[in-house]
Amino acid sequence: LLCPSDNKIARIRVTLLGKNIATSEMAESIRTATLKGVLSSILTTPVNYINASSLGNELGLKVSTVLADRPDNNYDSSVRLEFLNEGNLNSARTITGTVFKGSELRIVDVDGYAVDFHPKGNCLFFNNEDRPGVVKNVAELLGKHGINIGDFTLGRKLAGDVALGIVATDQPVTNELVAQLETLPEVFNVAAVTFPETKLDQVTQSSVHPLYSPSMPSVRPFNSQFSSGPCKKRPGYRLDKLPKESLGRSHRSGLGKARLKKAIVDSKRILGVPDDYLLGIVPASDTGAYEMAMWNMLGERPVDMCHWESFGKGWFGDATAHLGLKEGPGVREFTAEYGELPDLHQTSPDHDICFTWNGTTSGVRVPNADWISPERTGLTLNDATSAAFAMDMQWDKLDVTTYSWQKVLGGEGAHGVMILSPRAVERLESFTPANRPLPKIFRMTKKGKVDRSIFEGSTINTPSMLAVEDYLDALHWAESIGGLPELIKRSKENLSVVERFVEHNDWIHFLAKDPAQRSSTSICLTLDLDKGQVKEFVSLLEAQDVALDIGSYRDAPAGLRIWGGATVEKEDLENLMPWLTWAYNEVSASKERIAA
């Protein structure tokens, strides 16, 4: 009924409504009972309470639970199932049930239609236009075929609109009769259903099955998005509230340029970028911005490449394998394992220096820029994509800084930002790399001079004006809460939540060895579990819809990467921490059961 044959159920949300049922003791058992019921109807393999979760995982079927101790309907306790179906209909369906008189199962809502029927025996479901005589035609056709009506309920949202009819019949309705009913005027979506015999104790006693978890926390994060990119939207974000005047307009129009210029001006102001520095919007997110800087500026002198995680290692590979700097001016590599920083004081002030301020995949950041000489003759190229708007930047030590919109402010991807010091501008205007053709989207100069239009609202290629409006919305929010100091404070407070948790649990550890080097945005953790168990740990939390996308980066040690940028609410992280303990206990207990 809830999943037509041309659809595939992608996700189920189980909501427990009412203080007597919205408890952690009931959540897992009802979740598993839901899986068992759904899978039993679509699989030939026997499904029970023990294998339901593993079979659901194999099929990619995600079931999450929500506890709501205050019902939004007229019943003290009820269970609502929401099915997100993928297929030709790409639809969402809901059904809500409760219990009357202690043991009488009742369905009280289907797809927002208030109804009241017993889910037993033979039932006929249909939609109809709410017109006189329509239901009479259905009853007459059933009677003509010897079908006796035992009960009938009609659900309406608005008088005269589409209604939902449910007929309990003493005899099953055949497929042929369903087809005839479909031909009746103003009757459609006809489906015949036979409910199996179900005793109440089959459901209420499901908590004794081996997957029942009495330790499941009762409070969930309000928002379960902890991805390290793209990152969570700001609190209170609404897509429908974004200005729409620039959508469908040319980015070269007066309005388009004005919105792009505003993004530049507001970014400089909030970040505290010096007036004589340039800030421009460039293609291809932070990756495009940093590559653009490397291809335009490196090669004039030796380069010190500093890396301690995946992206910095990628910049080193580009400098040696693609730019050929190792055979030219020379490249020195300063590297460290995940969780550590190399000795940055060994870099030379006479070399160009490439580094990441915050290692997004390792959770290790530079504490400051004191290791960079104020008397340097080389340039510093700083990849700050997961640090901008969350950490203080010492601008007098930075010549090129890049970031993307999708990190700390929770903007959209595909757009990068490049910030240039006067020394970087001088390099662009005095140095042209030999034998290095630049694609159009990398070109930053015209006739030997920096193309300043890029830093005044023009762009090299066409930007998404929707993404621009989204970024402007994030900047406005950032300024409204107190600007950069408050953004940094919120991120530090988020890190403190995790630090307190790790301090009191000996099975979880920071990947960053030195507390002064811990990232407050990409918070990376290791667990006393093997790689397969970590994967199961992450899957458990995602299945419960309490933490999405928190697995470590593919090249990093197995563990967690929890985003702590300013758009993440501290309360959500506080509510997540008990779930980490729950998932660890579940995975550990599972291993013990297998061993036994």
LINTAKA-V278169 format. One line per field, one symbol per residue. ss: DSSP state (h for helix, s for strand, l for the rest). psi: psi as a letter, one per 20 degrees, with the letter a starting at -180 (. if undefined). burial: + if it has 16 or more other C-alpha atoms within 10 Angstrom, else -. A space follows every 50 residues. Layout:
ss = ???
psi = ???
burial = ???
This chain:
ss = llllllsssssssssssllllllhhhhhhhhhhhhhhhhhhhllllllll lhhhhhhhlllssssssslllllllllssssssssssllllsssssssss lllsssssssllssssslllsssssssssllllhhhhhhhhhhhllllss sssssslllllsssssssslllllhhhhhhhhllllsssssssssllllh hhhhhhhhllllllllllllllllslllllllllllllhhhlllllllll lllhhhhhhhhhhhhhhhhhhllllllsssssslhhhhhhhhhhhhhlll llsssssllhhhhhhhhhhhhhllllllllsssssllllllllhhhllll lssssslssllllssllllllllllllllsssslllllllllllhhhlls ssssllllllllllsssssslhhhhhhhhhlllllllllhhhllssllss lhhhhlllllllllhhhhhhhhhhhhhhhhllhhhhhhhhhhhhhhhhhh hhhllllsssllllhhhslllsssssslllhhhhhhhhhhhhhllllsll sllllllllssssllllllhhhhhhhhhhhhhhhhhhhhhhhhhhl
psi = ginqhjqpphqppopopphihmqhhhghghghhggggghhiiqhpppahg igghhhghikoppqqppnioqjajqhprpppppoqpbhhlrpqqppqapq khjopqpipokjpproqpmqbpqpqqqqpmqpighghgghhghhjkopph qpqppqgppiaprpppppqhqqprhhhghghhiqpkprlppppopqppqh ihghjiiiqijpnijpqipqphpjokqjpqrqrqpjpphiiqqihipjqq iirggghhhghhhgghggghikpqhjqqpqprrkbhgggggggghhhqih rqpoopqjagghhhhghhhghgikhhidhqppporrrpirqrniiiqpii qqpprphpohiikprphakhippijqhrqpoookhjhpjiqppnhiiphp pqrriidhikaqaiprpppprhhhggghiipopplnpprgiipiqpljqp nihhjjiqqgrprohghghgghgggggghhijbgghggggghhghhghgh ghhjojiqqphphphijpqifnopqqqlqrghhgghgghghhhikioplj qrqhirqpbqoppkrhipphhghhhhghhggghghggghgghggh.
burial = -++---++++++++++++--++++++++++++++++-++-------+++- -++-++----+++++++++-+----+++++++++++----+++++++++- ----++++++--+++++++--+++++++++----+--+---+----+++- ---+++-----++++++++--++----+--++----++-+++++------ -----++---+++--++-+++-++++++++++++--+--------+---- +----++++++++++-++-++-+---++++++++++++++++++++++++ +++++++++++++-++-+++--+-++---+++-++--++++--+--++++ +++++++++++++++++-+-+++----++++++++++++++++-+-++++ +++++++++++++++++++++-+++-+++--+---------++++----+ ---+++++++--+++++++++++++++++---+++++++++++++-+++- ++-----+++++----+++++++++++-+---++++++++++++++++++ +++--+++++++++++++++-++++++++++++++++---------
